[in-house]
Structures are given as structure tokens and as C-alpha cells.
Amino acid sequence: MRYCVIMAKRKTTKDAVKVLHSRYIKGKPKRLESLKKEHEALDIASQIYTIRKQQYLSQRQLANLVGTTQSVISRLEDADYTSHSLQMLNRIAGVLHHKVEVRLIPEKSVYAYG
């Protein structure tokens, strides 16, 4: 009598984000928290940069409108900068004719990569 062993084909993905997430983030709460903070900093920096550019302002021009220096605006547009103050963000938003919105959302729905 012969037996045939059938092995289930292993699911693989070529999606780099999923591979890196499963390898370095999944099941590691500290790393997930760090990733979340990096995403938040990048999002703030990107929004300031994009809105400033849409209004054809240089960093120096925006700084003058806000009452600060060009180097402060440069730091705020840097994704590595993490010391954003709500007061400064409100000042920038005001001169760019925007509002700052702060929302509290459930953690589970944020950055869930299955």
C-alpha cells in the first residue's frame, strides 16, 4: 500500500510592507508604538510642507507670517521632528487659513496590517 503525502502550499507575499511588518513589527508592541509615532510626525510635517507650497510660500515667508524663524519652520517640516506644540501648529494653521483638528480614535483601528 502506498501513501501519498500532500503538503499544503504555503502562502507567500511579495508585498514588501507586509513582509517587513510581519518580520519586524507584528507581535512587538514597542515597535508598533514607535512606528505609529513616526507616521504621526511624518503626517504633520507633510501637511505643513504641502499647504505651504500650495500657497506659494517659502519657509522664510511662512515664518514671517507666523512670527518665528525659517529654521523653526524647517524643523516642523522635518519628519524626524517630534516636539510639535499645539500652540505653534495653531499659529501656522491660522496664517495658512486652516484649522488644527485633534481627534482621539481607538488604537485597534490604527495601523492594523493583519
C-alpha positions in Angstrom: 0.0 0.0 0.0 1.4 3.4 -1.0 0.7 6.6 1.0 0.7 10.0 -0.7 1.6 12.9 1.5 0.0 16.2 0.3 1.6 19.2 1.7 -0.3 22.5 1.8 1.2 25.2 -0.3 2.5 27.9 2.0 1.1 31.4 1.4 3.7 33.9 0.4 3.5 37.5 -0.4 5.7 39.9 -2.3 4.3 42.9 -0.7 7.3 44.5 1.0 5.3 46.3 3.6 3.5 43.1 4.7 6.8 41.2 4.8 8.6 43.8 6.9 5.6 44.3 9.1 5.3 40.6 9.9 9.1 40.2 10.4 9.8 43.3 12.5 6.6 44.8 13.9 3.8 42.2 14.3 3.6 41.0 17.9 6.1 43.7 19.1 4.1 46.4 20.9 7.0 48.7 21.4 8.0 48.7 17.8 4.4 49.2 16.7 4.1 52.2 19.0 7.3 53.6 17.6 6.0 53.1 14.1 2.8 55.0 15.0 4.7 57.9 16.3 6.9 58.1 13.2 3.7 58.0 11.0 2.2 60.9 13.0 5.4 63.0 12.8 5.6 62.4 9.0 2.0 63.3 8.6 2.3 66.6 10.4 5.5 67.5 8.5 4.0 66.6 5.2 0.8 68.6 5.8 2.7 71.8 6.7 5.0 71.4 3.7 2.2 70.7 1.2 -0.1 73.5 2.4 2.8 76.0 2.4 3.8 75.0 -1.1 0.1 75.2 -2.3 0.1 78.8 -1.1 3.4 79.6 -2.9 5.2 80.5 0.4 8.8 79.9 1.2 9.8 78.8 4.7 11.0 82.3 5.4 7.8 83.9 4.2 5.7 81.5 6.4 8.0 82.1 9.3 7.5 85.9 9.0 3.7 85.4 8.9 3.8 83.2 12.0 6.3 85.4 13.9 9.1 82.9 14.1 12.3 82.0 12.2 12.8 80.0 9.0 14.7 77.3 11.0 11.6 76.6 13.1 9.5 76.1 10.0 12.3 73.8 8.6 12.3 71.7 11.8 8.5 71.4 11.7 8.6 70.2 8.1 11.2 67.5 9.1 9.7 64.1 9.6 12.2 63.4 12.4 11.0 66.3 14.5 8.7 65.2 17.3 8.3 68.3 19.5 5.3 69.9 17.9 3.4 72.2 20.1 -0.3 72.6 19.7 0.2 76.4 20.0 2.7 76.6 17.1 0.6 74.3 14.9 -2.5 76.5 15.6 -0.4 79.6 14.7 0.7 78.0 11.4 -2.7 76.7 10.6 -4.2 80.2 11.2 -1.9 82.0 8.8 -2.4 79.2 6.2 -6.3 79.5 6.6 -6.6 76.1 8.1 -7.6 74.6 11.5 -5.9 72.1 13.6 -8.1 69.1 14.4 -7.2 66.8 17.3 -9.2 63.5 17.5 -9.0 60.6 19.8 -9.5 57.3 17.9 -9.4 53.7 19.1 -5.9 52.3 18.9 -7.0 49.0 17.3 -8.2 50.7 14.1 -4.9 52.5 13.5 -2.1 50.7 11.6 -3.5 47.3 11.6 -1.7 45.2 9.0 -3.4 41.9 9.5 
